Amino acid sequence: MARPPKGPQLVDGLDGDERSKERLRAVLETVAGEAPIREVCERLGIKEARFHTLRKEALQAALEGLAPKPLGRPRKPAPSAETQRVAELEARVERLETELEASRIREELATAFPERFGAQKGGAAAQPTNRAARRRAARAQQKAAKRAAGRRR
């Protein structure tokens, strides 16, 4: 056995102020054919033209509220070029700060333990520890020597 339809009485279970509920009840009564428009207008204290406007607005809002919506969460908008640039710069700053801190730690270690990190006594610079770095240092020294020799002539 099916439940009897409640129709306009469903409005009582909704959240909202009493005046709005009464207007919605009146709209539903006229749509369901339970009450004539003139009677509803007298009860609400409004003219028929105003009632027709209220009914149209209520039905339009109901229609928009029942429109199908895409499933799932809405997609996040793609980040703008400016937002991407800011993120790239923040990542770069973080990387550079990390490199700077590592360089400071290496310098402290070389100062504290010169025999372990290749620093020579007398304040001479520490020798590079890997082959590529030694080659770059040697080339730089050769270029500096050539420049110095060119100035002497």
TIRO-2110 file (N, C-alpha, C; in Angstrom, 1 decimal):
// TIRO-2110
0.8, -1.2, 0.0, N, 1, A
0.0, 0.0, 0.0, CA, 1, A
0.9, 1.3, 0.0, C, 1, A
0.7, 2.2, -0.9, N, 2, A
1.5, 3.4, -1.0, CA, 2, A
1.0, 4.4, 0.0, C, 2, A
2.0, 5.3, 0.3, N, 3, A
1.7, 6.4, 1.2, CA, 3, A
0.8, 7.4, 0.4, C, 3, A
-0.1, 8.1, 1.2, N, 4, A
-0.9, 9.1, 0.5, CA, 4, A
0.0, 10.3, 0.2, C, 4, A
-0.2, 11.0, -0.9, N, 5, A
0.6, 12.2, -1.2, CA, 5, A
0.3, 13.3, -0.2, C, 5, A
1.4, 14.0, 0.2, N, 6, A
1.3, 15.1, 1.2, CA, 6, A
1.1, 16.5, 0.4, C, 6, A
1.7, 16.6, -0.7, N, 7, A
1.6, 17.8, -1.5, CA, 7, A
2.2, 19.0, -0.8, C, 7, A
1.4, 20.1, -0.7, N, 8, A
1.8, 21.3, 0.0, CA, 8, A
2.3, 21.2, 1.4, C, 8, A
1.8, 20.2, 2.1, N, 9, A
2.2, 20.0, 3.5, CA, 9, A
3.7, 19.6, 3.7, C, 9, A
4.3, 19.2, 2.6, N, 10, A
5.8, 18.9, 2.6, CA, 10, A
6.6, 20.2, 3.0, C, 10, A
6.0, 21.3, 2.7, N, 11, A
6.7, 22.6, 3.0, CA, 11, A
7.0, 22.7, 4.5, C, 11, A
6.1, 22.2, 5.3, N, 12, A
6.3, 22.3, 6.8, CA, 12, A
7.6, 21.8, 7.3, C, 12, A
8.2, 20.8, 6.6, N, 13, A
9.4, 20.1, 7.0, CA, 13, A
10.7, 20.8, 6.5, C, 13, A
10.5, 21.9, 5.7, N, 14, A
11.6, 22.6, 5.2, CA, 14, A
12.1, 23.7, 6.1, C, 14, A
13.4, 24.1, 6.0, N, 15, A
13.9, 25.2, 6.7, CA, 15, A
13.6, 26.5, 6.0, C, 15, A
13.2, 27.5, 6.8, N, 16, A
12.9, 28.8, 6.3, CA, 16, A
11.9, 29.5, 7.1, C, 16, A
11.7, 30.8, 6.8, N, 17, A
10.8, 31.6, 7.7, CA, 17, A
9.3, 31.3, 7.3, C, 17, A
8.4, 31.6, 8.2, N, 18, A
7.0, 31.2, 8.0, CA, 18, A
6.4, 31.9, 6.8, C, 18, A
6.7, 33.1, 6.5, N, 19, A
6.1, 33.8, 5.4, CA, 19, A
6.5, 33.2, 4.1, C, 19, A
7.8, 32.8, 4.0, N, 20, A
8.2, 32.1, 2.7, CA, 20, A
7.5, 30.7, 2.6, C, 20, A
7.4, 30.0, 3.7, N, 21, A
6.7, 28.7, 3.7, CA, 21, A
5.3, 28.9, 3.2, C, 21, A
4.6, 29.9, 3.8, N, 22, A
3.2, 30.1, 3.4, CA, 22, A
3.1, 30.4, 1.9, C, 22, A
4.0, 31.2, 1.4, N, 23, A
3.9, 31.5, -0.1, CA, 23, A
4.2, 30.3, -0.9, C, 23, A
5.2, 29.5, -0.5, N, 24, A
5.5, 28.2, -1.2, CA, 24, A
4.3, 27.3, -1.2, C, 24, A
3.7, 27.2, 0.0, N, 25, A
2.5, 26.3, 0.2, CA, 25, A
1.4, 26.8, -0.8, C, 25, A
1.2, 28.1, -0.9, N, 26, A
0.2, 28.7, -1.8, CA, 26, A
0.5, 28.4, -3.2, C, 26, A
1.7, 28.5, -3.6, N, 27, A
2.1, 28.1, -5.0, CA, 27, A
1.8, 26.7, -5.3, C, 27, A
2.2, 25.8, -4.4, N, 28, A
2.0, 24.4, -4.6, CA, 28, A
0.5, 24.0, -4.6, C, 28, A
-0.3, 24.7, -3.8, N, 29, A
-1.8, 24.5, -3.8, CA, 29, A
-2.4, 24.8, -5.1, C, 29, A
-1.9, 25.9, -5.7, N, 30, A
-2.5, 26.3, -7.0, CA, 30, A
-2.0, 25.4, -8.1, C, 30, A
-0.8, 25.0, -8.1, N, 31, A
-0.2, 24.1, -9.1, CA, 31, A
-0.9, 22.8, -9.0, C, 31, A
-1.2, 22.3, -7.8, N, 32, A
-1.9, 21.0, -7.6, CA, 32, A
-3.4, 21.1, -7.9, C, 32, A
-3.9, 22.3, -8.0, N, 33, A
-5.3, 22.5, -8.2, CA, 33, A
-6.2, 22.4, -7.0, C, 33, A
-5.5, 22.5, -5.8, N, 34, A
-6.3, 22.4, -4.6, CA, 34, A
-6.9, 23.7, -4.1, C, 34, A
-6.4, 24.8, -4.6, N, 35, A
-7.0, 26.1, -4.2, CA, 35, A
-7.0, 27.1, -5.5, C, 35, A
-8.0, 27.9, -5.6, N, 36, A
-8.0, 28.9, -6.7, CA, 36, A
-7.1, 30.0, -6.4, C, 36, A
-6.6, 30.7, -7.5, N, 37, A
-5.6, 31.7, -7.3, CA, 37, A
-6.2, 32.9, -6.6, C, 37, A
-7.5, 33.3, -6.8, N, 38, A
-8.1, 34.4, -6.1, CA, 38, A
-8.1, 34.2, -4.6, C, 38, A
-8.4, 33.0, -4.2, N, 39, A
-8.5, 32.6, -2.7, CA, 39, A
-7.1, 32.7, -2.1, C, 39, A
-6.1, 32.2, -2.8, N, 40, A
-4.7, 32.3, -2.3, CA, 40, A
-4.2, 33.7, -2.2, C, 40, A
-4.6, 34.5, -3.2, N, 41, A
-4.1, 35.9, -3.2, CA, 41, A
-4.8, 36.7, -2.0, C, 41, A
-6.0, 36.4, -1.7, N, 42, A
-6.7, 37.0, -0.6, CA, 42, A
-6.0, 36.6, 0.7, C, 42, A
-5.7, 35.3, 0.8, N, 43, A
-5.0, 34.8, 2.0, CA, 43, A
-3.6, 35.4, 2.2, C, 43, A
-2.9, 35.6, 1.1, N, 44, A
-1.6, 36.2, 1.2, CA, 44, A
-1.6, 37.7, 1.2, C, 44, A
-2.7, 38.3, 0.8, N, 45, A
-2.8, 39.8, 0.8, CA, 45, A
-2.0, 40.4, -0.3, C, 45, A
-2.0, 39.7, -1.5, N, 46, A
-1.3, 40.3, -2.7, CA, 46, A
-2.2, 40.2, -3.9, C, 46, A
-1.9, 41.0, -4.9, N, 47, A
-2.6, 41.0, -6.1, CA, 47, A
-2.3, 39.8, -7.0, C, 47, A
-3.2, 39.4, -7.9, N, 48, A
-2.9, 38.3, -8.8, CA, 48, A
-1.7, 38.4, -9.6, C, 48, A
-1.4, 39.6, -10.1, N, 49, A
-0.2, 39.8, -10.9, CA, 49, A
1.1, 39.4, -10.1, C, 49, A
1.1, 39.9, -8.8, N, 50, A
2.2, 39.6, -8.0, CA, 50, A
2.3, 38.1, -7.7, C, 50, A
1.2, 37.4, -7.5, N, 51, A
1.2, 36.0, -7.3, CA, 51, A
1.7, 35.2, -8.5, C, 51, A
1.3, 35.7, -9.7, N, 52, A
1.9, 35.0, -10.9, CA, 52, A
3.4, 35.1, -11.0, C, 52, A
3.9, 36.3, -10.6, N, 53, A
5.3, 36.5, -10.6, CA, 53, A
6.0, 35.6, -9.6, C, 53, A
5.4, 35.5, -8.3, N, 54, A
6.0, 34.7, -7.3, CA, 54, A
6.0, 33.2, -7.8, C, 54, A
4.9, 32.8, -8.4, N, 55, A
4.8, 31.4, -8.8, CA, 55, A
5.9, 31.1, -9.9, C, 55, A
6.0, 32.0, -10.8, N, 56, A
7.0, 31.8, -11.9, CA, 56, A
8.4, 31.8, -11.3, C, 56, A
8.7, 32.7, -10.3, N, 57, A
10.1, 32.7, -9.7, CA, 57, A
10.3, 31.4, -8.9, C, 57, A
9.3, 30.9, -8.2, N, 58, A
9.4, 29.6, -7.4, CA, 58, A
9.6, 28.5, -8.4, C, 58, A
8.9, 28.4, -9.4, N, 59, A
9.0, 27.3, -10.4, CA, 59, A
10.4, 27.3, -11.1, C, 59, A
10.8, 28.5, -11.4, N, 60, A
12.1, 28.7, -12.1, CA, 60, A
13.3, 28.3, -11.1, C, 60, A
13.2, 28.6, -9.9, N, 61, A
14.2, 28.3, -8.9, CA, 61, A
14.2, 26.7, -8.7, C, 61, A
13.0, 26.1, -8.7, N, 62, A
12.9, 24.7, -8.5, CA, 62, A
13.5, 24.0, -9.7, C, 62, A
13.2, 24.5, -10.9, N, 63, A
13.8, 24.0, -12.1, CA, 63, A
15.3, 24.0, -12.2, C, 63, A
15.9, 25.2, -11.8, N, 64, A
17.3, 25.3, -11.7, CA, 64, A
17.9, 24.4, -10.6, C, 64, A
17.2, 24.3, -9.5, N, 65, A
17.7, 23.4, -8.5, CA, 65, A
17.7, 21.9, -8.8, C, 65, A
16.9, 21.6, -9.8, N, 66, A
16.8, 20.2, -10.2, CA, 66, A
17.6, 19.8, -11.4, C, 66, A
18.3, 20.8, -12.0, N, 67, A
19.1, 20.6, -13.2, CA, 67, A
20.2, 19.6, -12.8, C, 67, A
20.5, 18.7, -13.8, N, 68, A
21.6, 17.7, -13.5, CA, 68, A
22.9, 18.5, -13.4, C, 68, A
23.7, 18.0, -12.4, N, 69, A
25.0, 18.5, -12.2, CA, 69, A
26.1, 17.5, -12.5, C, 69, A
27.3, 17.8, -12.9, N, 70, A
28.3, 16.8, -13.2, CA, 70, A
28.6, 16.0, -11.9, C, 70, A
29.0, 14.8, -12.1, N, 71, A
29.3, 13.9, -11.0, CA, 71, A
30.7, 14.2, -10.5, C, 71, A
30.9, 13.9, -9.2, N, 72, A
32.2, 14.1, -8.6, CA, 72, A
32.5, 15.5, -8.2, C, 72, A
33.7, 15.7, -7.7, N, 73, A
34.1, 17.0, -7.3, CA, 73, A
34.4, 17.9, -8.6, C, 73, A
34.1, 19.2, -8.4, N, 74, A
34.5, 20.0, -9.6, CA, 74, A
36.0, 20.1, -9.7, C, 74, A
36.4, 20.2, -11.0, N, 75, A
37.8, 20.3, -11.3, CA, 75, A
38.4, 21.6, -10.8, C, 75, A
39.6, 21.5, -10.3, N, 76, A
40.3, 22.8, -10.0, CA, 76, A
40.7, 23.5, -11.2, C, 76, A
40.6, 24.8, -11.2, N, 77, A
41.0, 25.5, -12.4, CA, 77, A
42.5, 25.4, -12.6, C, 77, A
42.9, 25.4, -13.9, N, 78, A
44.3, 25.3, -14.2, CA, 78, A
45.0, 26.5, -13.7, C, 78, A
46.2, 26.3, -13.1, N, 79, A
46.9, 27.5, -12.5, CA, 79, A
47.3, 28.5, -13.6, C, 79, A
47.2, 29.7, -13.3, N, 80, A
47.5, 30.8, -14.3, CA, 80, A
49.0, 30.8, -14.5, C, 80, A
49.5, 31.5, -15.5, N, 81, A
50.9, 31.6, -15.8, CA, 81, A
51.6, 32.3, -14.6, C, 81, A
51.0, 33.3, -14.0, N, 82, A
51.6, 34.0, -12.9, CA, 82, A
51.7, 33.0, -11.7, C, 82, A
50.7, 32.2, -11.4, N, 83, A
50.8, 31.3, -10.3, CA, 83, A
51.9, 30.3, -10.5, C, 83, A
52.0, 29.8, -11.8, N, 84, A
53.0, 28.8, -12.1, CA, 84, A
54.4, 29.5, -11.9, C, 84, A
54.6, 30.7, -12.4, N, 85, A
55.9, 31.4, -12.3, CA, 85, A
56.2, 31.6, -10.8, C, 85, A
55.3, 31.9, -10.0, N, 86, A
55.5, 32.1, -8.5, CA, 86, A
56.0, 30.8, -7.9, C, 86, A
55.3, 29.7, -8.3, N, 87, A
55.6, 28.4, -7.7, CA, 87, A
57.1, 28.0, -8.2, C, 87, A
57.4, 28.3, -9.4, N, 88, A
58.7, 28.0, -9.9, CA, 88, A
59.8, 28.8, -9.2, C, 88, A
59.5, 30.1, -9.0, N, 89, A
60.5, 30.9, -8.2, CA, 89, A
60.6, 30.5, -6.8, C, 89, A
59.5, 30.1, -6.2, N, 90, A
59.6, 29.6, -4.8, CA, 90, A
60.4, 28.4, -4.7, C, 90, A
60.2, 27.4, -5.7, N, 91, A
61.0, 26.2, -5.7, CA, 91, A
62.5, 26.5, -5.9, C, 91, A
62.8, 27.5, -6.7, N, 92, A
64.2, 27.9, -7.0, CA, 92, A
64.8, 28.5, -5.8, C, 92, A
64.1, 29.4, -5.1, N, 93, A
64.6, 30.0, -3.9, CA, 93, A
64.9, 28.9, -2.8, C, 93, A
64.0, 28.0, -2.7, N, 94, A
64.2, 26.9, -1.7, CA, 94, A
65.4, 26.1, -2.0, C, 94, A
65.6, 25.8, -3.3, N, 95, A
66.8, 25.0, -3.8, CA, 95, A
68.1, 25.8, -3.5, C, 95, A
68.1, 27.1, -3.8, N, 96, A
69.3, 27.9, -3.6, CA, 96, A
69.6, 28.1, -2.2, C, 96, A
68.6, 28.2, -1.3, N, 97, A
68.8, 28.4, 0.1, CA, 97, A
69.4, 27.1, 0.6, C, 97, A
68.9, 25.9, 0.1, N, 98, A
69.5, 24.7, 0.6, CA, 98, A
71.0, 24.5, 0.1, C, 98, A
71.3, 24.9, -1.1, N, 99, A
72.6, 24.9, -1.6, CA, 99, A
73.5, 25.8, -0.8, C, 99, A
73.0, 27.0, -0.4, N, 100, A
73.8, 28.0, 0.3, CA, 100, A
74.1, 27.4, 1.7, C, 100, A
73.1, 26.8, 2.3, N, 101, A
73.3, 26.2, 3.7, CA, 101, A
74.3, 25.1, 3.6, C, 101, A
74.2, 24.3, 2.5, N, 102, A
75.2, 23.2, 2.4, CA, 102, A
76.6, 23.7, 2.2, C, 102, A
76.7, 24.8, 1.4, N, 103, A
78.0, 25.4, 1.2, CA, 103, A
78.6, 26.0, 2.5, C, 103, A
77.8, 26.6, 3.3, N, 104, A
78.2, 27.1, 4.6, CA, 104, A
78.7, 26.0, 5.5, C, 104, A
78.0, 24.9, 5.5, N, 105, A
78.4, 23.7, 6.3, CA, 105, A
79.7, 23.2, 5.8, C, 105, A
79.9, 23.1, 4.5, N, 106, A
81.2, 22.6, 3.9, CA, 106, A
82.3, 23.5, 4.3, C, 106, A
82.1, 24.8, 4.3, N, 107, A
83.1, 25.7, 4.7, CA, 107, A
83.5, 25.6, 6.1, C, 107, A
82.5, 25.4, 7.0, N, 108, A
82.7, 25.3, 8.4, CA, 108, A
83.5, 24.0, 8.7, C, 108, A
83.1, 22.9, 8.0, N, 109, A
83.9, 21.6, 8.1, CA, 109, A
85.3, 21.8, 7.6, C, 109, A
85.5, 22.4, 6.5, N, 110, A
86.9, 22.6, 6.0, CA, 110, A
87.7, 23.4, 6.9, C, 110, A
87.1, 24.4, 7.6, N, 111, A
87.8, 25.2, 8.5, CA, 111, A
88.2, 24.4, 9.8, C, 111, A
87.2, 23.6, 10.2, N, 112, A
87.4, 22.9, 11.5, CA, 112, A
88.3, 21.7, 11.3, C, 112, A
88.3, 21.1, 10.1, N, 113, A
89.1, 19.9, 9.9, CA, 113, A
89.8, 20.0, 8.6, C, 113, A
90.9, 20.9, 8.6, N, 114, A
91.6, 21.1, 7.3, CA, 114, A
92.3, 19.9, 6.8, C, 114, A
92.8, 19.0, 7.7, N, 115, A
93.5, 17.8, 7.2, CA, 115, A
92.5, 16.8, 6.5, C, 115, A
91.3, 16.8, 6.9, N, 116, A
90.3, 15.9, 6.4, CA, 116, A
89.7, 16.4, 5.1, C, 116, A
89.6, 17.7, 4.9, N, 117, A
89.0, 18.2, 3.7, CA, 117, A
90.0, 18.9, 2.7, C, 117, A
91.2, 18.6, 2.9, N, 118, A
92.2, 18.9, 1.9, CA, 118, A
92.7, 20.4, 1.9, C, 118, A
92.4, 21.1, 3.0, N, 119, A
92.9, 22.5, 3.1, CA, 119, A
94.4, 22.4, 3.5, C, 119, A
95.2, 23.3, 2.9, N, 120, A
96.6, 23.3, 3.2, CA, 120, A
96.8, 24.3, 4.3, C, 120, A
97.9, 24.0, 5.0, N, 121, A
98.2, 25.0, 6.1, CA, 121, A
98.7, 26.3, 5.6, C, 121, A
98.5, 27.3, 6.3, N, 122, A
99.0, 28.6, 5.9, CA, 122, A
97.8, 29.4, 5.1, C, 122, A
96.6, 28.8, 5.2, N, 123, A
95.5, 29.5, 4.6, CA, 123, A
95.3, 29.3, 3.2, C, 123, A
96.0, 28.4, 2.5, N, 124, A
95.8, 28.1, 1.1, CA, 124, A
94.4, 27.5, 0.9, C, 124, A
93.9, 27.7, -0.3, N, 125, A
92.6, 27.1, -0.6, CA, 125, A
92.6, 25.6, -0.6, C, 125, A
91.5, 25.0, -0.3, N, 126, A
91.4, 23.5, -0.3, CA, 126, A
91.4, 23.1, -1.8, C, 126, A
92.0, 21.9, -2.0, N, 127, A
92.0, 21.4, -3.4, CA, 127, A
90.7, 20.7, -3.7, C, 127, A
90.2, 20.8, -4.9, N, 128, A
89.0, 20.1, -5.2, CA, 128, A
89.1, 18.6, -5.1, C, 128, A
88.1, 17.9, -4.7, N, 129, A
88.2, 16.4, -4.4, CA, 129, A
87.8, 15.6, -5.5, C, 129, A
87.0, 16.0, -6.5, N, 130, A
86.6, 15.1, -7.6, CA, 130, A
87.4, 15.5, -8.8, C, 130, A
87.5, 14.6, -9.8, N, 131, A
88.3, 14.8, -11.0, CA, 131, A
87.9, 16.0, -11.8, C, 131, A
86.6, 16.1, -12.0, N, 132, A
86.0, 17.2, -12.9, CA, 132, A
86.4, 18.6, -12.2, C, 132, A
86.2, 18.6, -10.9, N, 133, A
86.5, 19.9, -10.2, CA, 133, A
88.0, 20.2, -10.3, C, 133, A
88.8, 19.2, -10.2, N, 134, A
90.3, 19.4, -10.3, CA, 134, A
90.7, 19.9, -11.7, C, 134, A
90.0, 19.3, -12.7, N, 135, A
90.3, 19.8, -14.1, CA, 135, A
89.9, 21.3, -14.3, C, 135, A
88.7, 21.6, -13.8, N, 136, A
88.2, 23.0, -13.9, CA, 136, A
89.2, 23.9, -13.2, C, 136, A
89.6, 23.5, -12.0, N, 137, A
90.5, 24.4, -11.3, CA, 137, A
91.9, 24.5, -12.0, C, 137, A
92.4, 23.4, -12.6, N, 138, A
93.6, 23.5, -13.3, CA, 138, A
93.5, 24.4, -14.6, C, 138, A
92.4, 24.3, -15.3, N, 139, A
92.2, 25.1, -16.5, CA, 139, A
92.1, 26.6, -16.0, C, 139, A
91.4, 26.9, -15.0, N, 140, A
91.3, 28.3, -14.5, CA, 140, A
92.7, 28.8, -14.1, C, 140, A
93.5, 28.0, -13.5, N, 141, A
94.9, 28.4, -13.2, CA, 141, A
95.7, 28.7, -14.4, C, 141, A
95.5, 27.8, -15.4, N, 142, A
96.3, 28.0, -16.7, CA, 142, A
95.9, 29.3, -17.4, C, 142, A
94.6, 29.6, -17.4, N, 143, A
94.1, 30.8, -18.0, CA, 143, A
94.6, 32.0, -17.3, C, 143, A
94.6, 31.9, -16.0, N, 144, A
95.1, 33.0, -15.2, CA, 144, A
96.6, 33.2, -15.4, C, 144, A
97.3, 32.1, -15.5, N, 145, A
98.8, 32.2, -15.8, CA, 145, A
99.0, 32.9, -17.2, C, 145, A
98.2, 32.5, -18.2, N, 146, A
98.4, 33.0, -19.5, CA, 146, A
98.1, 34.5, -19.5, C, 146, A
97.1, 34.9, -18.8, N, 147, A
96.7, 36.3, -18.8, CA, 147, A
97.8, 37.1, -18.1, C, 147, A
98.4, 36.6, -17.0, N, 148, A
99.4, 37.2, -16.3, CA, 148, A
100.7, 37.3, -17.1, C, 148, A
101.0, 36.3, -17.9, N, 149, A
102.1, 36.3, -18.8, CA, 149, A
101.9, 37.3, -19.9, C, 149, A
100.7, 37.5, -20.4, N, 150, A
100.4, 38.4, -21.5, CA, 150, A
100.6, 39.9, -21.0, C, 150, A
100.3, 40.1, -19.8, N, 151, A
100.4, 41.5, -19.2, CA, 151, A
101.9, 41.9, -19.0, C, 151, A
102.8, 40.9, -18.8, N, 152, A
104.2, 41.2, -18.5, CA, 152, A
104.9, 41.6, -19.8, C, 152, A
104.5, 41.2, -20.9, N, 153, A
105.2, 41.5, -22.2, CA, 153, A
105.0, 42.9, -22.5, C, 153, A
END
